[in-house]
Amino acid sequence: MSSPADLKKMSLSDLETLAGEIRELILTTVAKNGGHLAPSLGTVELTLALYSVFDFSRDRLVWDVGHQAYTHKILTGRRDTFHTLRTLGGITGFPKRGESPFDSFGVGHASTSISAALGLLIAAEIERIPRRVIAVIGDGALTGGEAFEALNHAGQLKKKLLVILNDNEMSIDKNVGALSEYLSELRLKPQYHRAKREFEEFVRNIPFPDISEKILLAAKNVRHGLKSAIVPGSLFEALGFTYLGPLDGHDIKNMRDIFSRVDVIDAPVLIHVHTTKGKGYAPAENSPEKFHGVGKFDKATGQILKKKSPPSYTEIFSQAVIDCAARDEKIVAITAAMPSGTGLKKFAEFFPRRFFDVGIAEEHAVTLAAGMAAGGLKPVVAIYSTFFQRGYDQILHDICLQNLPVVLCLDRSGLVGEDGATHHGAFDLAYLRTIPNMNILAPKDENDLRQMIFAAVKKNFPVAIRYPRGAGRGVVVKAEPSKIPWGKAEILEQHSSADATIFAVGTMVQTSLDAAKILRDKNLSVNVLNARFVKPLDTELIKKFARSTKLLVTCEEGTLAGGFGSAVAEFLADEKISTPLLRFGIADKFVEQGTRAELLDLCGLTARKISQRIHERINEIIFGFLTATT
């Protein structure tokens, strides 16, 4: 196969053979690189059926979330580079417009496909370009409100949008049977649509308008009543879509037949396809949640290859919230389709009545928490940093404007590694810092995180705690955490006449201590402080060290624009303190995929690069001073 067009010439037997080859390539690559295995294994035949019917050099295909699209990548010129999946400089784990002309829309977050596909279809109509636009949504994305907003709009506009609902064990009623198949077959017959139009025209030509309208209304009511009783897609029909299915998403022949005939329907169409997540690989079929997004594993056994490491920050968070909830019955926990990823699955086992998974609906999760807080509860909301962005308005209006005691726990903050630009939690400090009443904390280690959770649930105002993906530093975690002085930084290393002072946030604390050690070997003394609080700032200590050191340094694993360093710069300007400030963080650009170590180096956030720049800046300050005095 040299191009996607070749699929149209292939026999059913050839396509089924190709499906096996693609499945093996996905399996081998993900075992080596990690990635979204189960979702992509489930859509191999579906993708082949779509490409063997439609011409996506002209037509457009939009994937929801994008982690179902590995077969799509392989079919569109990336088979030979697929081994670079999710590596620095390689191909991304999600569709990306700059990577291929077949990636018609970049994705990474859920529930966006129908909106984007409708936009592409409207653009094609305005530009007078004849093309079909297909959105593939599934893997829980239909629980997101944006998907229903788009369905409603598409139905209202009556555009010939095609939506494929990939149902892989999500909460969609299954009504598989002969009658359902018969109804789908009936709707694909041109005679059905012609007869429907002719009947309506006949009735409307009856010379008694009142009678004709009553006949049409009665016919419509009978049709809708019958549909509601026997058709699983009555919800979609109510939104203006013609519903077809459910179909077997691994039956290439049947899907090709349906896809090739759907053009007779002059209305938006939703085809319900049932697939098996992890199809073709027993360990993934048996544990689709475990193999949804997976690290490196042994392909032969399905055993995840994990190095022995300390408990993750997620695990520390999980146990801390459970311990707090055991002491306070008002504490409840909320997540958005991530009970395992956020560590709240264990909480749900201990406190099932106090745990709420709202699906992929971050906006609802945040406002739900606000309502609970207004009702006297103490909600803890755990969502990945990148997905909390979707609830920004609710954080601002529903929580902070009312100053409600909600604890926002932002997992996977900072650079998350191989998932790339769509998943880095780089912006949380910046987008939260500007909101009045918000308090923002970042732990330097596991003990810090536990202390912060215990402190936050006792506060009567909004608190956000951001922490990284992966293993902690391995410190011994205290069962009874000590109290944190609110709004106060922690002095870790102090010298009587220091050349520089670093205020470090979260993960950058240890890196800053390592940088200080490198500089000490160069006969430069550096103070290091664990900022702990991004908001409120410890202005007292900032002022003190700014006036007693040659250079003030901030270091954060977040965007420089609007982050912690910006907050310190604003304070220094307001106080008319002229001490030079050097800020380390993520530059004003999106960071690609790669290992976390590679990306930290790329962003200049390693001890070696930080110490080098501090050394250069101190030399510039000293040289400038000497020049000015001679």
WOURLIN-V819872 format. One record per helix or strand of 3 or more residues. SS is the DSSP state (helix for helix, strand for strand). FROM is the first residue (numbers start at 1). LEN is the number of residues. If there is no record, write none. Layout:
# WOURLIN-V819872
ss from len
SS FROM LEN
SS FROM LEN
This chain:
# WOURLIN-V819872
ss from len
helix 4 6
helix 12 22
helix 37 5
helix 44 10
strand 60 4
helix 70 9
helix 82 3
helix 113 14
strand 133 6
helix 141 3
helix 145 13
strand 162 6
helix 178 10
helix 190 15
helix 209 22
helix 234 5
strand 242 7
helix 252 13
strand 269 6
helix 282 5
helix 313 15
strand 331 5
helix 344 7
helix 352 3
strand 355 3
helix 362 13
strand 378 7
helix 385 16
strand 407 5
helix 428 6
strand 439 4
helix 446 11
strand 463 4
strand 490 4
strand 500 5
helix 508 13
strand 526 5
strand 533 3
helix 539 8
strand 551 9
helix 564 11
strand 580 7
helix 596 7
helix 607 22
